[in-house]
Amino acid sequence: MSTELSHQQVTPAADPALSLHVVTAGPPSGRPFLFLHGWPESWRSWQDVMSAAAAEGARAIAVDLPGIGDSAPLATGTPKPAGAPKPAGAPKRRLAQAVHALVHHLRLDDLTLVGHDAGGMVAYAYLRQYGDLGRAVVMNTVVPGVDPWDEVLRNPYIWHFGLHAVPGLPETLVRGRQAAYFDYFYDILAADPARLTPQARAAHAAAYRSETALAAGFDLYRTFPADARDNAASAEAGSVETPMLYLRGDGEGGDLTAYARGFRRAGVTNLTTALLAGSGHFAPEEVPEQVWRHFRDFAAEGA
């Protein structure tokens, strides 16, 4: 089975202002899996998972989130006057709308939507906003407004949540130093940093080279308050029955049962959880074969 990767720019008919960099592998007739990356990464974080999926006949699709890599930023509407503060960026609910437009454009039925890190926040927003998924996977992340969100915010080791939310400052500090700054997170959050290869690290740094992309990455953090409000409103609106899988690395820290309890309290009624052996935060690149097996088996359960 061919595992060759194909790159294209996609403008969904439902959202003609969008231009998304989409990478695919595997047969078009295969069961579809759509992968959303986190920060500080790009579609490239899914390359090895996609190869494993395509080798087994699945249709693997990864996308650069809007504004990052080769995906254009979301339209901002009316231009702001000179000197006006920059908007905080698109909340995860809006990013989920962009993903939804892509899903419909590609006609992805019985879709498994997978999100890692901030991409997991987008996948969760999609799950709560739309009812057209076969299943969803959220991994290696905490979701704004869903327990143990407040506990994570109080953790002094999660200092970057606060720094990245400051308007303009992280761009000033990181501009021109993307590779060195990103390396810090790969090296402290991976169980084995060597699994994030120099080639992958260089590809991720390149995806944030432009000022637009650098800001889009930090905007993922600036919208946390809006994301928390949106997720609280979703929880109050009722439960969701679409199956969801939540994954964490066993070297990542955090109490898996606390995350499961939070999702159930938020209304996720059909939840499965698992730990990834030998993995830290960057599981798709640290243990791609194991990650793919979890995805494959989870999708098969609902077949």
C-alpha positions in Angstrom: 0.0 0.0 0.0 1.4 3.4 -1.0 2.3 5.8 1.8 3.4 8.7 -0.5 2.4 12.1 0.7 0.4 14.5 -1.5 0.3 18.3 -0.8 -2.3 20.7 -2.0 -3.9 24.1 -1.2 -7.6 23.7 -0.5 -10.2 26.4 -0.6 -13.5 25.0 0.8 -16.6 26.0 -1.2 -18.4 26.7 2.1 -15.7 29.2 3.2 -14.0 30.7 0.1 -11.8 33.0 2.2 -10.0 30.0 3.5 -6.8 28.6 2.0 -5.5 25.5 3.8 -2.4 23.5 3.3 -3.6 19.9 3.3 -1.4 16.8 3.2 -2.9 13.3 2.3 -1.7 9.7 2.2 -3.4 6.5 1.5 -6.3 5.5 -0.8 -9.2 8.0 -1.2 -11.6 5.1 -0.5 -10.0 4.3 2.9 -11.5 5.2 6.3 -10.7 8.9 6.8 -8.6 10.3 9.7 -8.1 14.0 9.9 -5.2 15.2 12.0 -4.8 18.6 13.7 -1.4 19.6 15.1 -0.5 21.6 18.2 2.0 24.2 19.2 4.9 24.6 18.3 4.3 22.2 15.5 2.8 21.8 12.0 1.2 19.1 9.9 4.7 17.5 9.9 4.1 16.2 13.4 1.7 13.6 11.9 4.0 12.3 9.1 4.9 9.0 10.8 1.4 8.3 12.0 0.1 9.0 8.5 2.6 6.6 7.0 1.5 3.9 9.4 -2.2 4.6 8.6 -1.7 4.7 4.9 0.2 1.4 5.0 -2.9 -0.2 6.4 -5.3 1.3 3.8 -6.6 4.3 5.8 -7.0 7.7 4.3 -4.8 10.0 6.4 -5.2 13.8 6.1 -3.3 16.5 8.0 -3.7 20.2 7.8 -1.7 23.2 8.9 -4.0 25.2 11.2 -5.0 28.6 9.7 -2.1 31.1 9.7 0.5 28.5 10.3 2.9 26.9 7.8 1.4 27.1 4.3 -2.2 27.8 5.5 -3.4 31.3 5.1 -4.8 33.1 8.2 -8.5 33.5 8.8 -10.1 36.6 7.5 -10.3 39.3 10.2 -13.1 41.4 8.8 -12.9 45.1 9.0 -9.3 46.4 9.2 -8.4 48.0 12.6 -7.4 51.7 12.7 -3.7 52.4 13.1 -2.6 52.1 16.7 -5.7 50.0 17.7 -4.9 46.9 19.8 -4.5 43.6 17.8 -7.5 41.2 18.2 -6.8 38.2 20.3 -7.1 35.8 17.3 -9.7 33.2 16.4 -11.1 31.1 19.3 -11.1 27.4 18.9 -14.8 27.5 18.0 -13.9 29.5 14.9 -11.0 27.3 14.0 -13.4 24.3 14.3 -15.6 26.1 11.8 -12.7 26.2 9.3 -12.1 22.5 9.9 -15.8 21.8 9.4 -15.7 23.6 6.0 -12.7 21.4 5.0 -14.5 18.2 6.2 -17.5 19.0 4.0 -15.3 20.0 1.1 -13.5 16.7 1.2 -16.7 14.8 1.8 -15.3 12.9 4.8 -17.9 10.4 6.1 -17.5 8.4 9.3 -14.6 10.7 10.1 -12.2 10.2 13.0 -11.0 13.8 13.9 -7.8 13.8 15.9 -6.2 16.7 17.7 -3.0 17.0 19.6 -2.2 19.8 22.1 -4.0 22.9 20.8 -5.3 20.9 17.9 -7.0 18.8 20.6 -8.7 21.9 21.8 -10.0 22.5 18.3 -11.1 18.9 17.9 -13.1 19.2 21.2 -14.7 22.5 20.0 -15.7 20.7 16.8 -17.1 17.8 18.7 -19.3 20.1 20.8 -20.4 22.3 17.8 -21.2 19.7 15.2 -22.8 16.2 15.1 -21.3 14.8 11.9 -18.2 13.0 13.3 -17.9 9.3 13.6 -15.6 9.8 16.6 -13.0 12.2 18.0 -9.6 11.9 19.6 -8.2 14.5 21.9 -4.6 13.9 23.1 -1.8 15.4 25.2 -3.7 18.5 26.2 -6.0 20.1 28.8 -9.2 21.7 27.4 -10.0 25.3 28.4 -12.9 25.4 30.9 -12.9 21.6 31.3 -11.5 20.1 34.5 -8.6 20.1 35.5 -8.3 23.4 33.6 -8.0 25.6 36.7 -5.6 23.3 38.3 -3.3 23.4 35.3 -3.4 27.2 35.2 -2.2 27.3 38.8 0.8 25.1 38.0 3.9 27.3 37.9 5.6 24.9 35.5 3.0 25.9 32.9 4.4 29.5 32.8 4.3 29.7 29.1 0.4 29.9 29.1 0.7 33.3 30.6 3.6 34.6 28.6 2.1 33.5 25.3 -1.1 35.3 26.0 0.6 38.7 26.4 -0.2 40.8 23.3 2.9 41.2 21.1 5.6 40.3 23.8 6.2 36.7 22.8 6.6 37.7 19.2 9.3 40.2 20.2 11.1 37.7 22.3 11.0 34.8 19.9 11.3 36.4 16.5 14.4 35.1 14.8 14.9 32.6 17.6 12.1 30.2 16.8 14.2 27.0 16.6 16.0 27.6 19.9 12.8 28.5 21.7 10.8 25.6 20.4 13.7 23.2 21.2 13.3 24.1 24.9 9.8 22.6 24.9 10.7 19.6 22.8 13.6 18.8 25.2 11.7 19.2 28.5 8.3 17.7 27.5 9.4 14.7 25.4 10.2 11.4 27.2 13.1 11.0 24.7 13.8 14.3 22.9 15.9 12.5 20.3 12.6 11.2 18.9 11.9 14.7 17.6 14.4 14.6 14.8 16.4 17.6 13.6 14.4 17.4 10.3 11.1 17.6 12.2 12.3 20.4 14.4 13.5 22.4 11.4 10.2 21.9 9.6 8.2 23.1 12.6 10.4 26.2 13.0 10.0 27.0 9.3 6.2 26.8 9.7 6.4 29.7 12.2 9.0 31.8 10.3 6.7 34.5 9.2 5.3 37.2 11.5 1.8 36.0 10.6 2.5 32.4 11.6 4.3 33.4 14.8 1.3 35.4 15.9 -1.1 32.7 14.9 0.7 30.3 17.1 0.6 32.6 20.2 -3.0 33.5 19.4 -3.8 29.8 20.2 -3.0 30.9 23.9 -4.6 34.4 23.7 -8.0 32.9 23.1 -8.1 30.6 26.1 -10.5 32.8 28.1 -13.0 32.8 25.1 -12.4 29.1 24.6 -13.2 28.4 28.3 -16.5 30.4 28.0 -17.5 28.6 24.9 -16.8 25.2 26.4 -18.7 26.1 29.6 -21.6 27.1 27.4 -21.4 23.8 25.5 -21.5 21.9 28.8 -24.6 23.8 30.0 -26.3 23.1 26.6 -26.2 19.3 27.1 -24.3 16.2 26.6 -22.6 14.8 23.5 -22.8 11.1 22.6 -20.2 10.9 19.8 -17.4 8.6 21.0 -14.3 10.3 22.2 -10.9 8.9 23.0 -8.5 10.8 25.3 -4.8 10.0 25.3 -1.8 11.1 27.4 1.8 10.0 27.5 2.7 8.1 30.6 5.7 10.3 31.0 3.7 13.5 30.6 2.4 13.9 34.2 -1.2 14.7 35.2 -3.9 12.4 36.6 -5.7 10.6 33.7 -8.7 10.0 36.0 -9.0 13.7 36.7 -9.1 14.4 32.9 -11.7 11.7 32.4 -13.8 13.1 35.3 -13.7 16.5 33.8 -14.8 15.4 30.3 -17.7 13.4 31.8 -18.8 16.4 33.9 -18.7 18.5 30.8 -21.2 16.1 29.1 -19.0 13.7 27.1 -21.0 10.5 27.7 -19.1 8.0 25.5 -15.5 8.4 26.7 -12.5 6.1 26.4 -9.1 6.9 27.9 -5.6 5.4 27.7 -1.9 6.1 28.5 0.7 5.9 25.8 3.7 3.9 27.1 7.1 5.5 26.9 5.8 8.9 25.6 5.9 12.4 26.8 3.9 15.3 25.4 4.7 14.9 21.7 3.3 11.5 21.3 2.6 11.6 17.6 6.3 12.0 17.0 7.6 10.0 20.0 5.5 6.8 19.6 3.8 7.1 16.2 3.1 3.4 15.7 1.6 3.0 19.1 -0.5 6.2 18.5 -1.8 4.8 15.2 -2.8 1.5 16.8 -4.9 3.4 19.3 -6.6 5.3 16.6 -7.2 2.3 14.4 -8.6 0.2 17.2 -10.8 3.0 18.4 -12.3 3.5 15.0 -12.8 -0.2 14.5 -14.9 -0.4 17.7 -17.7 1.7 16.1 -17.5 0.0 12.7 
